[in-house]
C-alpha cells in the first residue's frame, strides 16, 4: 500500500461529522490537485445515488495526476470500500492520503485481488504424503486422548470402590433412565419389524427346500447372537450417544466444564463415569428386550408364512440355540455400551467453544461409535466362533 501524502495538507473537516458522502476537488499550497472524500460511505447512505457516485469516481480516476484524500471518511463499509476499489482499477492510486482506521479495509481488498490474479497454489507432487501424515497425527491424538479418558475412568472406578459414597448415584440413575428406559419403545418397534422382515425373507427360501422348521434356527442364532446386540448398539449410538456428545459439547461452549474444574469437581467422575456406568448396565438389558421382541415378530411372521405354531417355535428355540449364545449377546451388550459411552464422551470433551465444532463432533461421535461397534463385533465373532454352536 503506498505511503500517505505529506502531512502539510490542510484538512479542515477532520473530527467533524459530515452528513452523507461528499467529494470535493481542492488545490493545496504547492499546486497539487486533491479529491477529498468525507462523510459516511456506507450502503444506506450510498444507495440513493450509487450510480452517480460510481460514474463520478470513474471519471476522476481517469486523471492520473489527481491525488486522493480519504482521511475525512468517518464510516466505511464493504460497499463503500468496493466502490472506491473499482474506481481505482483494483489497485492503489499513486497519491493516496489515508488513515490508520481505513488501511485494514483496503488491505483485505488488495489481498483478495492478488489471490484472484494468482489463483490457487498448484498442488505439490508429494502433497499426498502431507495429507496422510496429517491424518495419522490426528488419529494418534484421538487415540492418546481416548486412552487418557479410559485411564481416568479406571481411576474413578477405583475411587468409587474405595469410597462408595462418592458414587454419583443421581447422575447415573438419570442417565440410566434416559439411555435405557426411554429407548425401549423405539428398540422394540425396530426389533419387531426386523424380526418380521428376517422371518419373511427366510421363509421364502426355506419353502423351496422343504426346510420350514429350520426357520427357528435361523431366527434364533441370527437375532440372539448377532443382530440383536448390533442393532441395539447402532440405535443407542444414534440416539443416546449423540445426546451425550451434544450435552458435553454445550457444557464446553457455555464453559460449565471449566466452572466445574474451578470448583474442584472432577469432570470425569461427575460427567463421564455416570454415562459409562449407565450404558454398561442398560445395554445388555436392551439387548435382551430387543431380541425378545424381534423373536416375537419372527414368530408371528413364521406362523403366517409357514404355519408354524407358537408352541412349536417356543419349544424348539432352546434346543437349537444353546444358552451360551445368550451369554455372548449380553457380554456384547456390556462392551458395546461402554464403548458407545466412551466414544460419545471423548468427542463431547473435544468440542471447541463454537457451534460448528459442536455439530462436527456430534456427527463424528455417531459415525465413530457405529464403526467401533462393528469392528468389535467382528472380533467377538472370531473369538467366539466355536462357542455356542449347536452340535
N, C-alpha and C positions, 0 to 999 in steps of 0.2 A: 504494500500500500504506500503511495507517495507521501512524502512528508507534508505537513500542513504549511500553509503560506506564512509569510513573515508576520510577526505579531503587531506590526505597525498599522494593520488595517483598522479603520475606525468602525466599530460595531456598536452602534448606539442602542440596538434592540436587545442586547444580551441581558437576561434577567427580567424582561418584560414579557407578558403573555400576549401573544398575537392571536386574534380570533381568525380561524380558518388557516388556509395555506396561501402564502404570498410569495411572489417573485419580484425582485427589484434590481434593476440594472444600474450600477454605480461605477464611478471612476475614482480611484484613490489618488493620493498626492503625487505619485510617481507616474501617473497617466495610465495605469493598468485598469482594464475593464473587468468588473466582477459582477456575477449574478448572485445576489444574496437571496437565500431561501429562508423563510421564517414561518412560524406558526405550527399548527398541528397537521402533520402529514399522515393521517390515519384514514382508514376506509370510510368511516362515517362522514368525514369532512371532505374527502376527495371524490366520493361517489357522484355528487350532483354535477361536477364539471371535470370528470376524469378525462374524457376525450379531449377537451380543450387544453387541459394541462399537459397531456401526453403530446399533443401536436406542438405546443409552445416549447416544451423541453427539447423535443427533437430538433426544432429549428435553432434553438440556442446552442445545442450540442454540435451543430454543424460548423460553428465558429471556433476554429482551433485556437485562437488567441484569447478566448474568453475564460476567465477563472471562475471557479465555483466555490462559494462560501456557504456552507450548510450549518454553520455553528448556531444560527438562530432558530433551528428546528427544535421545538420543545417536546414534541411527541412524534414518534416514528414507529409504524408497524411494518409488517412484511409487505403489505400492498404498496405503501409509500416507498419503501426501500427498493422494491422491484420496479416501480415506475421510474425512479432515477437510474437504476442499474441498466434498464433497457435503453434509456435515453443516452447513456454514456457508451453504449455499444458493448456491454458486458465487460467493461474494463474501467479502471480509474482514470479520470482526466489528468492531464499533466499538471494543472494548477488546481489544487483542491485544499480548501481550508475546512477542517472538520474538528470535532471534539472527541474526547475520550469515550463519552457515552454512546456515540454513534458508530465508532470504529468496529465493535464486535458484530453489528448487524451486517455491515458491508463485507466484513471478513468472511462470514459464513457464505454469503453470495459468491464471493471470489473463489472460495474453496470448492463450492458446488460447481461453478463454471469450469474450473480446472479439471475436476473429476469427469465432467461430461465431455470435455475435449479429449482427455487421455483415454477414457473408457476404463473398464475393469482391468486389473492387472492380469497378465497371461499366467496360466497355470504352469507351475514348475513340473519338470518331468518326474520328480520323485515326491510329489505332493502327497501321494497315497501313503507314503511312509509316515509323514507327519500326521495324517488322519488316523492311521492305525495306532500310532503312538499315543495320540490324544485319547482315543477310545480305551486303550489299555490302561492309561493312567487314571481315567475316570472310573473304570471298572475296579481298579486296585483301591482307589479311595472309597468306593462303595463297600468293598469287602472289608477294608480296615474299619470303617465306621460301623458296619454291621457286626463285626467281631467284637468291637468295643461295647456295643449295645448288649450283645449276648453275655459278655463277661460281667458287665454291670448288673444284668438281670440275675446272674448266678450269685453275685454278692448280695443282692437284695433278698434272694431266696434264703441264703444262709442267715441273714439278719432276721428275717421273719421267723425262721425255725428256732433261733436263739431267743427271740423276744416276740412271741405271738401277738402281744398287744399292739405291736406296730403294723400288723397286717391291715391294709386299707380295705376293711370289710365292706364299707358302704360303697366305695367306688367299684369294687369287684362285683357286688350284687347288682349294681346299676348296669354295669357292662354285661353281666350275665343275662339280665332281663332284655336289654336292647339287642344283644347279639344272638341270644338263644330263643327266648320265648317269642319275641316279636318276629323271628324268622320262620317260625313253624308254619304259618299259613302258606307262604309262598313256596317253601320247600315241599310241603305236602301237595300243593297243586301241581308243581312241576314234576315231582316224583310220580304222582298218579298218572299224569299224561305220558311220561316217559315209559312207565310200565305198560300202558295200553299200546303204545306205538311199537315197543320192542316185542311184545307178545303177538301183535298183529302181523308184523313182518316175519317173525319166526314161524308162525302158523302157516303162512303161505308156502314156505319152503318145506316144512315137515309133512304137509299133506301129500306132496309129490312122492315122498318115500315111505309113506305109511308109518311114520315115526312120531305120531301125535303126542304120545306120553312123554317124550323127551323134552317137551317144552318146559316142564318143571325143572329139568337140569339146566337148561339154557337161562331161564329167568333167575333161578336161584344163584347159580355161580356168577352170572354177569352182574346182577344187581347187588348182591350182598358183598361180593369180593372186590369188584372194581367200580361199577357205575355209581353205586350209592355214595361212597366216600368222595370220589372225584366230583360228582355233581353237587354235593353239598359244599365242598371246598370252593368250587367256582362261584356258586351263589353267594356264599358268605364273603368271599373276596370282593365281589362286585357290590355287595350291599353293606356289610359291616366294615370290611377293610377300608373301603373308600371313605366311609363316615369317620373312622378313626384317624385317617390321614388328614381329612379336612378339619376335624376338631383340633388336632395338634397344630396344623398349619395356621388356623385362625388365631390360636393362642400365641403362636410365634409372631404373627402380624401385629396383634394387639399388645405384644410384649408381656403377656401374662406369664410365660415361661421364665423370662428374665426376672419378673417380680417374685416368682417362687424361689428362684436362686438367691435373690437378695434377702429374702426372709429366712433362708437356710433350709428350705423344704426340698427334699430330693425329688427331682422331676421323674427319675426312673421309677422310684418306689410309688409315687402318687399317680403317675400318668401311664407309664409303660407296664409295670407289673400287674395292675388290675386288669388291663386289657388282655394280656397274655394268659393270665390265670383264668379269666372268664371264657375265652375261646378254647383253651385246653380242656375245660370241663364241658362246655356247650357243644363242641363239635362232635364228639362221639355219641352224645345223646341225639343230636340232629341226624347223624348218620343212621342210627337205629330207627329213628322216627321216619325218615325219608325212605329208607329201604323197605320198611314195613308197608308204607303207603304205596310204594312202587310195586311191591309184590301183590298187593290187593288189586291194583289196576291191571296187572298182568293176569291175575287170576280171573277177573271179570271178563277180560278180553278172551282168555282161553276157553271160558265156558260158552261164550257166544260163537267163537270161531271153530273150536274143535269139540265142543260138547263135553268138556272135561269138568266134572263136578267139583265144587268147592271142597268137599270132604276128601276126595282123592288127591287134590292138589296139596291140602294141608297135611295129609298123612304121608305123602311121598316126599315132601320137601326136606324133612330132617334126614331121610335115608340117603338122598342123592347129594346133599350139601352138608359135609361134615361141620361140626361146630367150630373147628379151627378157623374156618373162613370168617365166622363172626368175630372171633378174636382179632384176626388180621384187620378186619374192617374197623373195629374200634381203635386199634393201635394206629391205623392210618388217620382216623379222626383226630386223635390227640396230637399227632405230629403235624398234620395239616393245620390244625387250629393254632398251634404255637408258631408255625412258620408264617401263616397269614397275618397274625397279630404283630409279629416282629417286623415283617416287611412293611406293614402299614405304619407302624410307629417309626421305623427307620426313615421312610420318606417324609413323614409328617414333621420330624425334627429337623429335616434338611430344608424345609421351606424358608425362603428368604422373605423379608417384610414387604412383599408386593403381591398383588393378586395374580399376576402372570405366573409367578413361581408356584403359587398355591394350586392353580389348575394343572400345571405341568406335572407337579409331584403327585397329585391325586391320580392323574391318568397313569403315570409310571408305576404307582403303587399297585393298581389293579392289574396291569399287564404283567408286572414282575411277580405278583402273588400267584397268578394263574400259571405262569411259566414254571415257577418253582414247584408248585403242586404237581404239575405233570411230570417234571423231572424226578421228583422224589417218588411219585407213584411208579415210575419205571424202575427205580432202584428197589422198591418194595416187590415189584413183580419178579425181578431177578432173584432177590434174596429169599423169597418165599415160594419159589417155583415148585418145590417138592413138598410143600406143607399144605394140608387141607384138600388134597386132590382125592376124589373118590377112587377106590380100588375095584 
